[in-house]
Amino acid sequence: MKKDKNIKASVILPVHNAEKYLNSAIDSILNQTFKNFELLLLNDGSNDKSEQIIDSYVSRDRRCKKFSWSNKGLIKTLNIGIEQSVGEIIFRMDADDISYPDRFEKQILYLEQHPDCVAVGSRVLLIDDESLPIRVLDVPTEHEDIDKENLKGAGASIVHPTAAIRKKALLKVNGYRESYPHAEDIDLFLRLAELGDLANMVDILLSYRQHVSSVGYSKRKEQLDSILKAIKD
């Protein structure tokens, strides 16, 4: 596949059996006010209708690019996405969340205005299975507070699918590490914090879905073990 070097940003969207919410997630990306991006749809061995949904978008929007393989797991999938991306800014997105239309525009502008910032997230609106609002999740906005919260191990102080990350910083820390399953985001942000500033915008830029199959619920013990390991390292 020929890569367009003029693309400003790349969106990494892992997909594994995500048919229920995938259309909404993809639509929220394609409806961004900022247009100069590619959307990497990474089908990690889905056996539901996810691949057909991906194909339907690829056929009608040139920004959508499909990559598909048998199941490798989230961390390998994310690293393949980084490897295949061409944009200087990497946006994370999950297949069950909803990005707000001005998300990319605001985060790219923030990174342009803050050259020392390597990654920026935002506040989120927690939603349930039926997309009904639960509450707004507040997050620290300043680098010192974000890093301090990550080192406490309570949870990622940058909500992973809100992150916009400079690709050069991702490459410098060698992406995500498989030694930290279910806490690969906290491990990443701890390492990125050694390269530059982390930040969260006060804007609410994403609806963040909560359901019983979410990692924070279904893999909580493994997640906590990985968080503690990352902090010690």
C-alpha positions as CSV (number, residue, x, y, z in Angstrom):
1,M,0.0,0.0,0.0
2,K,1.4,3.4,-1.1
3,K,1.8,5.8,1.8
4,D,0.7,9.4,1.5
5,K,3.5,11.5,3.2
6,N,1.2,14.6,3.2
7,I,-1.1,13.1,5.8
8,K,-0.9,15.1,9.1
9,A,-2.4,12.6,11.5
10,S,-3.0,8.9,11.8
11,V,-5.9,7.3,13.8
12,I,-5.2,3.9,15.3
13,L,-8.4,2.0,15.9
14,P,-8.0,-1.7,17.0
15,V,-11.1,-3.8,16.3
16,H,-11.9,-7.2,17.8
17,N,-15.5,-8.4,17.6
18,A,-16.8,-4.8,17.9
19,E,-19.8,-4.9,15.6
20,K,-22.2,-3.5,18.2
21,Y,-20.6,0.0,18.4
22,L,-18.2,0.0,15.5
23,N,-20.3,2.1,13.1
24,S,-20.7,4.9,15.7
25,A,-17.0,4.9,16.5
26,I,-15.9,5.1,12.8
27,D,-18.6,7.7,12.0
28,S,-17.4,9.9,14.9
29,I,-13.9,9.9,13.3
30,L,-14.9,10.5,9.8
31,N,-17.1,13.4,10.9
32,Q,-14.2,15.4,12.4
33,T,-13.8,19.0,11.5
34,F,-10.1,18.4,10.9
35,K,-9.9,16.3,7.7
36,N,-6.2,15.6,6.9
37,F,-5.9,12.2,8.5
38,E,-5.8,8.5,7.8
39,L,-7.9,6.0,9.8
40,L,-6.2,2.7,10.3
41,L,-8.8,0.0,11.0
42,L,-6.9,-2.8,12.6
43,N,-9.0,-6.0,12.5
44,D,-7.5,-8.3,15.1
45,G,-9.1,-11.6,14.2
46,S,-12.8,-10.6,14.6
47,N,-15.3,-13.4,14.0
48,D,-18.4,-11.3,14.0
49,K,-19.5,-8.7,11.4
50,S,-16.7,-6.3,12.2
51,E,-14.7,-7.0,9.0
52,Q,-17.8,-6.4,6.8
53,I,-18.4,-3.1,8.5
54,I,-14.7,-2.1,8.0
55,D,-14.9,-3.1,4.3
56,S,-18.0,-0.9,3.8
57,Y,-16.2,2.1,5.0
58,V,-13.0,1.4,3.1
59,S,-15.0,1.2,-0.1
60,R,-16.4,4.7,0.3
61,D,-13.9,6.8,2.1
62,R,-10.3,6.8,1.0
63,R,-9.1,7.8,4.5
64,C,-10.1,4.4,5.8
65,K,-7.4,1.7,5.5
66,K,-8.0,-1.9,6.5
67,F,-5.4,-4.2,8.1
68,S,-6.5,-7.7,9.1
69,W,-5.0,-10.8,10.6
70,S,-5.7,-13.6,13.0
71,N,-5.9,-12.6,16.6
72,K,-2.6,-11.1,17.9
73,G,-3.9,-9.2,20.9
74,L,-4.2,-5.5,21.6
75,I,-0.6,-4.6,22.2
76,K,0.8,-6.2,19.0
77,T,-2.1,-4.6,17.2
78,L,-1.3,-1.1,18.5
79,N,2.3,-1.5,17.5
80,I,1.4,-2.6,14.0
81,G,-0.7,0.5,13.8
82,I,2.2,2.7,14.7
83,E,4.4,1.0,12.2
84,Q,1.9,1.4,9.4
85,S,1.0,5.0,10.2
86,V,2.4,8.0,8.3
87,G,1.1,11.0,10.3
88,E,3.2,12.9,12.7
89,I,0.4,12.8,15.2
90,I,-1.1,9.5,16.4
91,F,-4.7,9.6,17.6
92,R,-5.9,6.6,19.7
93,M,-9.4,5.5,19.4
94,D,-11.4,2.5,20.7
95,A,-14.1,0.7,18.7
96,D,-16.8,1.3,21.3
97,D,-16.2,5.0,22.0
98,I,-17.4,8.2,20.3
99,S,-15.0,11.1,19.5
100,Y,-16.6,14.6,19.4
101,P,-16.4,16.4,16.0
102,D,-13.8,19.0,17.1
103,R,-11.5,16.6,19.0
104,F,-8.8,16.4,16.4
105,E,-8.8,20.1,15.6
106,K,-8.5,21.1,19.2
107,Q,-5.8,18.5,20.1
108,I,-3.6,19.3,17.1
109,L,-3.9,23.0,17.8
110,Y,-2.8,22.3,21.4
111,L,0.2,20.3,20.3
112,E,1.2,23.1,17.9
113,Q,0.9,25.7,20.6
114,H,2.8,23.5,23.2
115,P,5.9,22.1,21.4
116,D,7.2,20.5,24.6
117,C,4.0,18.4,25.0
118,V,4.4,14.8,23.7
119,A,0.9,13.6,24.5
120,V,-2.5,15.3,25.2
121,G,-5.8,13.8,26.3
122,S,-9.0,15.3,27.5
123,R,-11.9,15.0,29.9
124,V,-14.5,12.4,28.9
125,L,-18.2,11.8,29.4
126,L,-18.8,8.3,30.7
127,I,-21.7,6.5,28.9
128,D,-23.3,3.2,29.4
129,D,-24.2,0.3,27.0
130,E,-27.0,2.2,25.5
131,S,-25.0,5.4,25.1
132,L,-26.8,7.1,28.0
133,P,-24.6,9.6,30.0
134,I,-23.3,8.5,33.4
135,R,-21.1,11.3,34.5
136,V,-18.2,13.5,33.4
137,L,-14.8,12.1,34.3
138,D,-12.4,14.8,35.4
139,V,-8.7,14.3,34.9
140,P,-5.6,16.3,35.9
141,T,-4.5,18.8,33.3
142,E,-0.9,19.6,34.2
143,H,2.2,17.3,33.6
144,E,3.3,17.0,37.2
145,D,-0.2,16.0,38.4
146,I,-0.7,13.5,35.5
147,D,2.6,11.8,36.2
148,K,2.0,11.8,39.9
149,E,-1.4,10.1,39.4
150,N,0.1,7.5,37.1
151,L,2.8,6.7,39.7
152,K,0.1,6.2,42.3
153,G,-1.2,3.3,40.2
154,A,-4.9,4.1,40.6
155,G,-5.5,4.3,36.8
156,A,-4.4,6.1,33.7
157,S,-4.6,9.9,34.3
158,I,-4.8,10.3,30.5
159,V,-7.8,8.3,29.2
160,H,-6.2,6.1,26.5
161,P,-8.7,6.6,23.7
162,T,-8.5,10.4,24.1
163,A,-4.7,10.5,23.5
164,A,-3.1,12.4,20.7
165,I,0.6,11.5,20.7
166,R,3.6,12.7,18.7
167,K,4.8,9.8,16.6
168,K,8.4,10.6,17.0
169,A,8.0,10.3,20.8
170,L,6.2,6.9,20.4
171,L,9.1,5.6,18.2
172,K,11.7,6.9,20.7
173,V,10.2,4.9,23.5
174,N,9.6,1.9,21.2
175,G,5.8,1.9,21.4
176,Y,3.8,-0.3,23.6
177,R,5.4,-3.1,25.6
178,E,3.9,-6.6,25.9
179,S,5.2,-7.1,29.4
180,Y,2.3,-4.9,30.7
181,P,-1.0,-6.5,29.5
182,H,-4.1,-4.4,30.3
183,A,-1.9,-1.5,31.6
184,E,0.0,-0.8,28.4
185,D,-1.3,2.7,28.4
186,I,0.0,3.6,31.9
187,D,3.4,2.0,31.1
188,L,3.5,4.1,27.9
189,F,2.6,7.4,29.6
190,L,5.2,6.8,32.4
191,R,7.9,6.5,29.7
192,L,6.6,9.4,27.6
193,A,6.7,11.6,30.7
194,E,10.5,11.2,30.6
195,L,10.7,12.7,27.1
196,G,8.4,15.7,27.5
197,D,5.2,17.1,28.9
198,L,1.9,15.3,29.3
199,A,-1.4,17.2,29.3
200,N,-5.2,16.9,29.4
201,M,-7.4,19.5,27.8
202,V,-10.3,20.7,30.0
203,D,-12.7,20.1,27.0
204,I,-14.8,17.0,26.9
205,L,-13.8,15.4,23.6
206,L,-14.9,11.8,23.9
207,S,-17.8,9.7,25.1
208,Y,-16.1,6.8,27.0
209,R,-18.2,3.6,27.1
210,Q,-18.4,1.6,30.3
211,H,-19.7,-2.0,30.2
212,V,-19.0,-5.3,31.9
213,S,-16.6,-6.5,29.2
214,S,-14.4,-3.5,29.5
215,V,-10.8,-4.3,30.6
216,G,-11.2,-2.3,33.8
217,Y,-13.9,-4.7,34.9
218,S,-13.1,-8.0,33.3
219,K,-9.3,-8.0,33.7
220,R,-9.0,-5.9,36.8
221,K,-6.5,-8.2,38.7
222,E,-4.2,-8.6,35.7
223,Q,-4.4,-4.9,35.1
224,L,-3.4,-4.0,38.7
225,D,-0.5,-6.4,38.5
226,S,0.8,-4.8,35.3
227,I,0.3,-1.3,36.7
228,L,2.4,-2.1,39.8
229,K,5.1,-3.7,37.6
230,A,5.2,-0.6,35.3
231,I,5.6,1.7,38.3
232,K,8.4,-0.3,39.8
233,D,10.2,-0.3,36.5
